[in-house]
Amino acid sequence: MNFERAKSIILIILVGTSIFLTWSIWTYEPEYDPFEQSSEFIKIKSDVQIVSDVIKPVSILFHGNGQHFQTSNPVEINEMEKEFSQWRFSSIKEVSVKRLQRKFDDFVHEDGSIEIEFSDDIPLALYKTVLNITDKEVPEFSFDRIIIKQKDISGKESAVYFVSYDQEEIYQGMVDSKKLRNFMDSFYRDSYDKHPEYTAETINSKKTLFVPENPVEINRLEYYIDYLDIGNLKNALFIFPKFVRQEPVSVGEEYTDGTRLMTVNKDHYLISYINPAQKSIGSSSDLLQKSIDFINDHDGWEDNNYRFAYMSENEQRVVFRLFVNGYPTFNESGMTEIEQIWGKEEIYSYDRPYFSLDSVLPSEGAVKILPSGKEVLNKLKSKDNIDFKSVEDISIGYKLNKSLDSKLVTLVTLDPTWYYRIGDKWFMVPFEEDTGGDQSGLE
């Protein structure tokens, strides 16, 4: 092989190699992990709450010798919850009122019992994460109170009852009798000395409410507030945050990616998020759990005082409410609620405050004397524009108002007030000093 032929072969090899490399560069497609624009938001972990943190009893009723006593003290409620969360529940089954041979209301409020009340019906399958239920499967049943009866404690195991008050349904689970006796000894026997007396009021054929016999002394409170990071919320709620446009509006700011919209109301420190593509309502058996998870994943529990308050599976709607010292708080603009409505595949709307209570201020003359429960009942009965037989709950709550101190620092004031509920809406009891309290509903 002569020199000229060797050069030609080397040149052909080089040209061929160049063509191959050029083709490889042009046709190269890197392999990426698949990304679906669906319900996967960016997750920003904040203070994670579990079911037992968010779903709490709102009150404990003690019935005995024709008298009724109640507590909403969060310390005592936590002690009770710690006790019954350690029991072993077994053999969960339905119990008919007919077999119990008494009226439903008489069974629920019977002498010698403890009534542990929740804000709204809770799926037993979800609350199983709090209770130690040994059954492999639990009924598709929701309850709003747990009842322990002194007279039913006997033998090795005794019944504890799960009750849906509105549906008039009762299920029972069996628990070690020794643990129940210890529980009654710890919390029931001295309830007369520790707690204020309540009076029973029959609202209608299916509803009895309990209100305090005497006026209630309770403190007004003032708090400095802290703020959630709006940028974190924006990044969490939009799938592609870098494509989100920000525009000023009269109340504050709007953020949009062309489909989703987040409005920041700087007057009332509120966030309103909506995804119109999810307008059609879906269905979900785990509505409450995924609502808790959503807030966990989106920087939502900056204030750990929010508790489950209301759920509508038909509307796919869940509401969490701010509680302070065991009392619910209310505000006509929505500054004390986190509300979610779920669409077919993901969240449809999400409304919430973007502030949290920081530090409480000492305040002179902070004590307020609220009228007795009897006075509340008489006031509601006297108002022609209130359907007394439709009242479903009566409670002391805090009315939240915002203000500025001398240093132009934002404060919120929590003013103790009587409230009543019809359906899912709360109203101020219209005493003379509360102007317009019976006109506007607070969800």
N, C-alpha and C positions, 0 to 999 in steps of 0.2 A: 504494500500500500504506500503510494507516494505521499508527499507532504501536502499537496493541493487537495487530494481526496480526503485526507484526515481532517483538514480545516473545514471542508464542506460538511462532513458528518457532525463535527462539533457544533457548527453553526446551526444545522437542522435541529440538533438536540436542544440548544439554547432557545431557539425560536419556539420550539414545541413547549418547552418548560414555561416560557413567558406567556404563551397563549393559555396554558392550563391554569397558571396562577391568576391571570387576569379574569378568566371565566369563574374561578373559585371565589374571587373577591366580589364579583358582580352578583353572583348567585347565592352568597352566604346568608343564611337566616339564623340568627342566634335563637336558642331555645329558652323561652321564659316560662316561668310558672304561670298557669292560666289565671286570669283575673276576670271576675264576673262583676259587672255593675249591678248588684242586686241589693240585698239587705245588709251587706257587710259595711258598717261604718268604721271609721277609725276609732279604736278603743283607747280611751284615756282613763287609766285606773285612778280612782280617788279613794276615799275611805269606803271600802267595800262593806255593805250591810248584808247580813243573812236574814232568813225568814224570821227568826226569833228577835232580831233587832227592830224590824219594821212592823210586824204583826204582834201587837201587844194588847192585853186586856185594858179596857178603859176604866173599869170599876169592878169592885167586889162587893156583893150584897150578902149580908148575913141575916137569916130569918130565924127567929126564936121567940117562943112565948107570946105570939101575936105582935111582936115588935120587929122592926127592920133597921139595920145599921149598914152604913156604906163607907167605903174608902176609895179614893182615886190616887192615893199616895204612891208615886212611882217606886219608892224604896220598898214598900210593903208588897206591892204587886210583883216586883222583881224577885223578892224572897219566895213568894208563893209559886211563881213560875219556875224558879230554880228547883223547887221541891217536886212539882208534878211532872216536870220534864225528865225526871230520873225514874219515874215509875215505869213498869212494864205493862202495857195494855195488850189484851188478847181477846179473841172471840168477839170482834166488833159485829154487832147485828142490830137490826131495827126492832124497836119495841113500840107496839101500838098503845095509844092512850086508852083504848077500850079495855085492853088486857090489864092495864094499871088500875082500872075501875075508879077513875076520878076525872074531873074536868082538867083540860090541858093547863089552864092558868093556875089552878090549884096545885097541880103537880110541879110546875116550874117554881112557884114561890112558896113551897111548903115549909112549915115550921121545921127547924132543925137541919137546915140546909145552907150550903154556901153556893152562891151563884156568881160565876166568873164571866163577865160580860165583855164582848168585843164590839167594835164599831159597826161591823157589817158581817154578812155571811162569809165564811172562810172554807174553801174546799178542804175536806179532811185529808185528801191525798197530798195536798201541799203541807198542811200542818203536821203531817207525819214526820217531817224533817225536824220538828221540835219535840214531838212526843216519841217515846220508845214503843212503837206499835210492832208487835211480833208477827202479826198476820202478814202473809205474803201479799195478799191483795186486800185493799180496803174499798168500801162502798163508794160510789159516786154520790157523795152527800156533802152538803155545806152546812155549817153550824155557826151560830153567833153567841153561844154561851156553853160553858161546861158546868155541870151541877153535881155536887157531892152531897149525899143525904146521910145524916147521922143514923137514922133508923135502918138503913139498908146495909150497914156495915156489920157483917156477921160471917162466921166460918172462916175458911182459908182465903177465899177471894170474894170481893164485893163489887157491885156495879158502880161505874161512874158514867154519867149521862152527857151526851152531846146533843144539843137542842137547836133546831132552827125555829125561832119564835114565830116569824111571819108565816112559815110553811106548816107550822104545827107538826113537825116531825121530830122523832126522838130515836137516837141510837145509843146503845150502851156498850161499854168495854169493861172487861174484868181486870181488877187490880188487886194486888196483895192487900188484905184487910189490915195487916199490921201497919203498913205505910199510911193507909187512910186514917186509922185511929191517931197516929202520930201527927198527921196533918191537922185533924180537927182539934187535937189538944193544943197545937201551936197557934192556930189562927182563929178558931171559932169560939173557944170557951171564954176568952177575955175580950171579945169583940164589943160587948156591951159597955165596957169601961173605956175602950180606946177610941171608939168611933161615934160620930154624931148620929142621933136617931132620925130616921126617915119615915115619912108617911106614905101609905099606898093610895093611889088615886085610879079608879077604874075609868079609862078614857072611853072605851066602847066594849062590845062583847068579846073582843079578842085582844085587848091591850090594857095592861095595868102598868102605870109608871110610879116611880118612887122619888120623892123630893124631900129635902131636909125640913124638919119640924120647925127649926129656929132660924133667925137671921144668920148669915154666914159672914165671917170676918176674913177678908182676903186682901193681899197687898197689890197695889198698882206697881208696875215695873217699868223701868226705862233701860234701854240697851243701846250701846254703840253698835254699829253694824260693820260687817266686812263684806267684800264683794268677790263673787266668783269671776274667774278669768273669761271674758267674752271671747277672746281668741281661741282658748281651749274648746269652748262650746261650739264655736263655728267650725273648727277643725274636726270636731267629733261628729257633728251632724251633717256635714256635707262630704260626699264621697270624694270629690276632687276639690279640696279647699283652695288650691292655687288659682282656680278658674272662677272663684266667687267674687262678685262685684259688690262694693259697698257704696251706699248712697245715703245722704242725710235726708231725714223726713222730719215732720213737725214734732213728733214725740221723741225722736232720738236718731236711730239708724236702721237701715234695712240691708240685709245681705241676701244675694240671690245668685244661683248658678243658671238661671233661665227656667228652672222647673221648681226647685225648692225655694222657700222664702223664710228667712228668720228676721223678725222685727225685735229691736231692742227699745223698750219703753223706759226712758230715763226719768220720767216723772214718778213712776211707781216701781222702778227697778225690776221689770218683768221681761222675760224672754217668751216670744211666741213663734213657734216653728210649725210650718205646714208643708206637706208634700202632696199636692193635688193629684198626682198620679195614683195615690193610694186611697182615693175617695171611697171606693166600694168597701163595705165592711166585710171582714172575713170572720172566721170562727176559730176558736182556740180553747182547748180544755186547760191550757196552762197559762191563761191570760195574766194572772197575778204574778206568777213566777217570772215570766218574761218581762213584765213591767219593772219588777225589782232589778232584774239583770240589766235591763236597758239603762237604768239610772246608775248602777254600779259601773257600767262600761263607758259612761259619758260624763264623768266629772260632776256627778249629781248630788252626792251626799256630803257636801261641804258643811252643812248643818245636820248633825245626826239626830235632831229632834223631830224629824218627820216620821209619821206613823201612817199605816194603811187606814183609810177612812171609808172608802166606798168603792163598789165595783158593780158594773152592769155588763153582763156577758152579751146581752142583746145589742147594746151600743158599742161593745168592745172598749169600754171606758173604765179607767182606774184613776182614783184620786187618793193622793197622800196629803196629810194635813200636818201643819206645824203644831206640836204640843209643847207646852211649857209647864213644868211642875205638875204634870198630870192632867192639865186642862187643855182643851182644844183652843186654837186661836182662829180669828175670823177677820176678814177685811173685804169690803165691797168691791175692791179692784182685783182681787185674786192674789194678794201679796203673801198669803199664808198657805197656798196650795200648789202641789205639783200634779198636773193633770195630763194623762196620756189617752189618746184614742188611736186604736190600732186599725190599719187597713188590711187589705187582703194578704199582703206579703210582709209588710214592715210598718213602721210607725207612720200614721197619717198626720196627727197633730200632737204637739208637745208644748205645754204652757207651764211656766214656772218662774219663781223669783230668781234673781241672780245676786241675792245678798244672803248673809247668814248673821245670826245674833252673835255678837262678839263678847263684850263684857257688860255686866249689869251695873247700873249706877245706883248708889245710895240716894234715897229720895225722902225728903221730909214730908210728913203728912201723907204717907203712901197707903195707909190702911183705908180700906173702903168696906162699909157694911152693906151687904146685899140683902134685899128682902127675903123672908123665909119662903120655902117652897109653896106653902099654902097661899101666901100672897100672890105668888106667880100664877098659881092655878086660878085664883079668883080673878086676876087681871085678864087672863086669856079667855075665861068664860064670859067676861063682861063686854068683850069686844065683838060687835056685830060682824066685822069684816074678817074674823078668824073662825074657821070651822074647827071648833074644839075637838070634835070626835075624830078629826083627821090627824091630830097631833100624834107623832110617833116617838118623840123623844124631847126631854127637857134637860138642859145642862147649863152649868156655869161655864163660861168661856171668856177668853180675853179678846177684846176688840183692839186690833193693831192700828195705830196711827203713826205717821211719820212727821218729824219736825226737825228744825235746826237749832243747835245751841248757840251761845254767844260767839263761839269760835267758828261758826258756819260748818260744824261737823254734823252729819246726819244722825239723828236719833230715831228710835221707834219706841212708842209708849204702848204698853199692854194694860188696858183698862178692864177690870173685871166686870162682867155683864151677864145677865140671864139671857139664854137663847132657847128657842124651841125649833123643832124640825117637823116639816111636812114633806113627805116624799124624800128627795135627796137634797132639799134646800133648807138652810138654816135662816132664822129670822130673830132679830132682837125682840125680847119681850117689851112691849110699848108702855113702860112706866113714863110718867110725865117728864122726867128729866131726859128721857131718850126720845128725841124728836124723830119721827119718821121710821122708827125701828121696825114697824110691822109692814112696811111698804115694799122693801127690796129684799130679794132672796140672796142668800150667800150659799153657793154650792159647796 
